[in-house]
């Protein structure tokens, strides 16, 4: 697998230094740049495109929300992983609308940071469990009338459970003895049957149905 080129955007140098140290012993990841606000990122670090941007929310000049919006609009292939102290609903909701690839809190441990980065760069989405709790609260009581009546197969329910538990496509492939392409096909079928397109909604479905 090719090296994943990463840019870190945070207004605190100690956070940048800490993330660089955390990733230094990971052969797959390479920090190719860092900056202290979104405007610096847009001016200096998007050409050539990095594979992943690790971005804070609260920053001067251009904050993380507006930066993520501009990056996703102009460079949709770049993965955006939010790393922040904020787990409040308005910020989470705005980032979900923008379509970020992941959202992790800064007090998470090294193993979770590595898992989040790996999951996102593998093409899946990653949300801190505390963030998922807030997402579920946003949607209020379930409305069975809005759900398709098409039943999921046993295999599809198994995949829903694993996704809700935070497993990546690669991990599910190993657990279920299926190719990653087959897992992706099942995932698309699940989304189509349930009429949803977000991981957060799938997590809620899994909880409602007692799959997790």
Sine and cosine of phi, psi and omega as CSV:
sin_phi,cos_phi,sin_psi,cos_psi,sin_omega,cos_omega
0.00,0.00,0.62,-0.78,0.00,-1.00
-0.94,0.34,0.42,-0.91,0.05,-1.00
-0.89,0.45,0.66,-0.75,0.05,-1.00
-1.00,-0.02,0.89,-0.45,-0.01,-1.00
-1.00,0.03,0.81,-0.59,-0.15,-0.99
-0.85,-0.52,0.65,-0.76,0.17,-0.98
-0.89,-0.46,0.72,-0.69,-0.01,-1.00
-0.97,-0.25,0.76,-0.65,0.00,-1.00
-0.83,-0.56,0.95,-0.33,-0.01,-1.00
-0.38,-0.92,0.62,-0.79,-0.05,-1.00
-0.99,0.11,0.01,1.00,0.06,-1.00
-0.93,-0.36,0.89,-0.46,-0.05,-1.00
-0.89,0.46,-0.53,0.85,-0.01,-1.00
-0.90,0.44,-0.55,0.83,0.06,-1.00
-0.93,0.36,-0.69,0.72,0.04,-1.00
-0.86,0.51,-0.74,0.67,-0.01,-1.00
-0.88,0.47,-0.65,0.76,0.00,-1.00
-0.90,0.43,-0.67,0.74,0.01,-1.00
-0.93,0.37,-0.62,0.79,0.06,-1.00
-0.88,0.48,-0.69,0.72,0.02,-1.00
-0.90,0.43,-0.64,0.76,0.00,-1.00
-0.88,0.47,-0.62,0.79,-0.08,-1.00
-1.00,-0.02,-0.12,0.99,-0.12,-0.99
-0.88,0.48,-0.55,0.84,-0.04,-1.00
-0.99,-0.11,0.24,0.97,0.04,-1.00
-0.97,-0.22,0.97,-0.26,-0.10,-0.99
-0.87,0.50,-0.49,0.87,-0.09,-1.00
-0.97,0.25,-0.41,0.91,-0.11,-0.99
-0.95,-0.31,0.64,-0.77,0.04,-1.00
-0.70,-0.71,0.86,-0.50,0.07,-1.00
-0.99,0.16,0.93,-0.37,-0.07,-1.00
-0.99,-0.15,-0.08,1.00,0.02,-1.00
-0.04,-1.00,0.31,-0.95,0.07,-1.00
-0.50,-0.87,0.45,-0.89,0.02,-1.00
-0.41,-0.91,0.14,-0.99,-0.19,-0.98
-0.95,-0.31,-0.02,1.00,0.10,-0.99
-0.32,-0.95,0.20,-0.98,-0.09,-1.00
-0.91,0.41,-0.53,0.85,-0.01,-1.00
-0.91,0.42,-0.64,0.77,0.06,-1.00
-0.87,0.49,-0.66,0.75,0.03,-1.00
-0.85,0.52,-0.79,0.62,-0.06,-1.00
-0.90,0.44,-0.60,0.80,-0.04,-1.00
-0.97,0.26,-0.52,0.86,-0.22,-0.98
-0.79,-0.61,-0.25,0.97,-0.21,-0.98
-0.82,-0.58,0.23,0.97,-0.01,-1.00
-0.96,-0.27,-0.02,1.00,0.02,-1.00
-0.67,-0.74,0.96,-0.28,0.05,1.00
-0.96,0.28,0.34,-0.94,-0.06,-1.00
-0.92,0.38,0.74,-0.68,0.21,-0.98
-0.96,0.26,0.24,-0.97,0.07,-1.00
-0.99,0.15,-0.54,0.84,-0.11,-0.99
-0.58,-0.82,0.65,-0.76,0.14,-0.99
-0.90,-0.44,0.83,-0.56,0.14,-0.99
-1.00,-0.09,0.88,-0.48,-0.18,-0.98
-0.72,-0.69,0.70,-0.71,0.10,-0.99
-0.99,0.15,0.22,-0.98,0.05,-1.00
-1.00,-0.10,-0.81,0.58,-0.08,-1.00
-0.99,0.12,0.97,-0.25,0.02,-1.00
-0.57,-0.82,0.45,-0.89,0.03,-1.00
-0.97,0.25,0.25,-0.97,0.10,-1.00
0.94,0.34,-0.90,0.44,0.07,-1.00
-0.64,-0.77,0.92,-0.38,-0.11,-0.99
-0.97,0.24,0.07,-1.00,-0.08,-1.00
-0.92,0.39,-0.55,0.84,-0.02,-1.00
-0.92,0.40,-0.78,0.63,0.00,-1.00
-0.92,0.39,-0.57,0.82,0.04,-1.00
-0.90,0.44,-0.73,0.68,0.02,-1.00
-0.87,0.50,-0.65,0.76,0.02,-1.00
-0.87,0.50,-0.72,0.69,-0.03,-1.00
-0.93,0.37,-0.63,0.77,0.00,-1.00
-0.91,0.42,-0.71,0.70,-0.03,-1.00
-0.92,0.38,-0.47,0.88,0.02,-1.00
-0.97,0.24,-0.67,0.74,-0.11,-0.99
-1.00,-0.10,-0.42,0.91,-0.03,-1.00
-0.69,-0.73,0.93,0.38,-0.12,-0.99
-0.88,0.47,-0.33,0.95,-0.02,-1.00
-0.98,0.18,-0.26,0.96,0.02,-1.00
-0.97,0.24,0.76,-0.66,0.06,-1.00
-0.98,0.19,0.67,-0.74,0.01,-1.00
-0.85,-0.52,0.89,-0.45,0.04,-1.00
-0.92,-0.39,0.91,-0.42,0.01,-1.00
-0.98,0.19,0.73,-0.68,0.10,-1.00
-0.77,-0.64,0.89,-0.46,-0.19,-0.98
-0.44,-0.90,0.20,-0.98,0.14,-0.99
-1.00,-0.03,-0.12,0.99,-0.12,-0.99
-1.00,-0.03,0.85,-0.52,0.10,-0.99
-0.86,-0.51,0.46,0.89,-0.02,-1.00
-1.00,0.05,0.50,-0.87,-0.15,-0.99
-0.83,0.55,-0.73,0.68,-0.07,-1.00
-0.85,0.53,-0.68,0.73,-0.02,-1.00
-0.94,0.35,-0.67,0.75,0.04,-1.00
-0.88,0.47,-0.72,0.69,-0.02,-1.00
-0.87,0.50,-0.68,0.74,-0.01,-1.00
-0.91,0.41,-0.67,0.74,0.01,-1.00
-0.92,0.40,-0.58,0.81,0.05,-1.00
-0.91,0.41,-0.65,0.76,0.03,-1.00
-0.89,0.46,-0.61,0.79,0.01,-1.00
-0.93,0.38,-0.53,0.85,0.02,-1.00
1.00,-0.10,0.56,0.83,0.04,-1.00
-0.90,0.44,0.35,-0.94,-0.10,-0.99
-1.00,-0.02,-0.25,0.97,0.02,-1.00
-0.17,-0.98,0.27,-0.96,-0.07,-1.00
-0.49,-0.87,0.92,-0.39,-0.05,-1.00
-0.76,-0.65,0.56,-0.83,-0.01,-1.00
-1.00,0.03,0.55,-0.84,-0.13,-0.99
-0.93,0.37,-0.33,0.95,0.02,-1.00
-1.00,0.07,0.15,0.99,0.07,-1.00
-0.94,0.34,0.39,-0.92,0.00,-1.00
-0.99,0.15,0.15,-0.99,-0.02,-1.00
-0.84,0.54,-0.71,0.70,-0.06,-1.00
-0.87,0.49,-0.63,0.78,-0.01,-1.00
-0.95,0.32,-0.60,0.80,0.07,-1.00
-0.87,0.49,-0.73,0.69,0.00,-1.00
-0.89,0.46,-0.66,0.75,0.03,-1.00
-0.89,0.46,-0.67,0.74,0.00,-1.00
-0.89,0.45,-0.73,0.69,-0.01,-1.00
-0.90,0.44,-0.69,0.72,-0.01,-1.00
-0.90,0.44,-0.71,0.71,-0.01,-1.00
-0.87,0.49,-0.73,0.68,-0.04,-1.00
-0.91,0.42,-0.70,0.72,-0.02,-1.00
-0.95,0.33,-0.30,0.95,0.09,-1.00
-1.00,0.09,-0.01,1.00,0.06,-1.00
0.99,-0.15,0.02,1.00,0.05,-1.00
-0.99,-0.16,0.13,-0.99,0.07,-1.00
-0.96,-0.26,0.49,-0.87,-0.02,-1.00
-0.73,-0.68,0.80,-0.60,0.06,-1.00
-0.78,-0.63,0.78,-0.63,0.11,-0.99
-0.79,0.62,0.64,-0.77,-0.05,-1.00
-0.85,0.53,-0.56,0.83,0.03,-1.00
-0.93,0.37,-0.55,0.84,0.05,-1.00
-0.94,0.35,-0.65,0.76,0.05,-1.00
-0.87,0.50,-0.64,0.77,0.04,-1.00
-0.85,0.52,-0.67,0.74,0.01,-1.00
-0.93,0.37,-0.61,0.79,0.03,-1.00
-0.88,0.47,-0.69,0.73,-0.02,-1.00
-0.90,0.44,-0.60,0.80,0.02,-1.00
-0.91,0.42,-0.52,0.86,-0.04,-1.00
-0.88,0.47,-0.53,0.85,-0.15,-0.99
-1.00,0.01,-0.11,0.99,0.08,-1.00
0.90,0.43,-0.30,-0.96,-0.03,-1.00
-0.89,0.46,0.56,-0.83,0.00,-1.00
-0.93,0.36,0.48,-0.88,0.04,-1.00
-0.86,-0.51,0.98,-0.19,-0.09,-1.00
-0.90,0.44,-0.40,0.92,-0.03,-1.00
-0.91,0.41,-0.44,0.90,-0.06,-1.00
-1.00,0.08,-0.12,0.99,-0.07,-1.00
-1.00,-0.06,0.66,-0.75,0.07,-1.00
-0.89,0.45,0.54,-0.84,-0.02,-1.00
-1.00,0.04,-0.02,1.00,0.02,-1.00
-0.92,0.39,0.84,-0.54,-0.05,-1.00
-0.98,0.20,0.57,-0.82,0.11,-0.99
-0.99,0.13,0.50,-0.87,0.08,-1.00
-0.97,0.26,0.20,-0.98,0.03,-1.00
-0.86,0.52,-0.68,0.74,0.00,-1.00
-0.90,0.44,-0.66,0.75,0.00,-1.00
-0.91,0.42,-0.63,0.78,0.05,-1.00
-0.89,0.45,-0.61,0.79,0.02,-1.00
-0.89,0.45,-0.67,0.75,0.01,-1.00
-0.93,0.36,-0.63,0.78,0.07,-1.00
-0.85,0.53,-0.71,0.71,-0.01,-1.00
-0.87,0.49,-0.70,0.71,-0.03,-1.00
-0.92,0.38,-0.63,0.78,0.05,-1.00
-0.89,0.46,-0.71,0.71,-0.01,-1.00
-0.89,0.46,-0.49,0.87,0.02,-1.00
-0.99,0.13,-0.03,1.00,0.10,-1.00
1.00,-0.06,0.24,0.97,-0.02,-1.00
-0.98,0.22,0.62,-0.79,0.05,-1.00
-0.98,0.17,0.19,-0.98,0.04,-1.00
-0.86,0.51,-0.66,0.75,0.01,-1.00
-0.88,0.47,-0.68,0.73,0.01,-1.00
-0.91,0.42,-0.65,0.76,0.03,-1.00
-0.91,0.41,-0.60,0.80,0.02,-1.00
-0.86,0.52,-0.68,0.73,0.00,-1.00
-0.94,0.34,-0.70,0.72,-0.05,-1.00
-0.91,0.42,-0.62,0.78,-0.12,-0.99
-0.98,-0.18,-0.01,1.00,-0.01,-1.00
0.85,0.53,0.68,0.74,0.03,-1.00
-0.82,-0.57,0.42,-0.91,0.06,-1.00
-0.95,0.31,0.38,-0.93,0.03,-1.00
-0.90,0.43,-0.53,0.85,0.04,-1.00
-0.90,0.44,-0.65,0.76,0.04,-1.00
-0.91,0.42,-0.65,0.76,0.05,-1.00
-0.87,0.50,-0.71,0.71,0.00,-1.00
-0.89,0.45,-0.61,0.79,0.03,-1.00
-0.90,0.44,-0.70,0.71,0.05,-1.00
-0.87,0.50,-0.68,0.74,-0.02,-1.00
-0.87,0.50,-0.71,0.71,0.01,-1.00
-0.89,0.45,-0.65,0.76,0.02,-1.00
-0.90,0.43,-0.63,0.77,0.01,-1.00
-0.89,0.46,-0.75,0.66,0.00,-1.00
-0.87,0.50,-0.65,0.76,0.00,-1.00
-0.91,0.42,-0.72,0.70,-0.02,-1.00
-0.89,0.45,-0.64,0.77,-0.08,-1.00
-1.00,0.04,-0.18,0.98,0.01,-1.00
0.93,0.36,0.57,0.82,0.00,-1.00
-0.78,-0.62,0.23,-0.97,0.02,-1.00
-0.58,-0.82,0.28,0.96,-0.01,-1.00
-0.79,-0.61,0.59,-0.80,0.02,-1.00
-0.86,0.51,-0.64,0.77,-0.03,-1.00
-0.86,0.51,-0.65,0.76,0.02,-1.00
-0.92,0.38,-0.58,0.81,0.02,-1.00
-0.92,0.39,-0.62,0.78,0.05,-1.00
-0.88,0.47,-0.68,0.73,0.01,-1.00
-0.89,0.45,-0.68,0.73,0.04,-1.00
-0.85,0.53,-0.70,0.71,-0.02,-1.00
-0.87,0.48,-0.65,0.76,0.01,-1.00
-0.93,0.37,-0.70,0.71,0.00,-1.00
-0.86,0.51,-0.61,0.80,-0.07,-1.00
-1.00,0.00,0.03,1.00,0.03,-1.00
0.95,0.30,0.44,0.90,-0.02,-1.00
-0.99,0.12,-0.31,0.95,0.06,-1.00
-0.77,-0.64,0.00,0.00,0.00,0.00
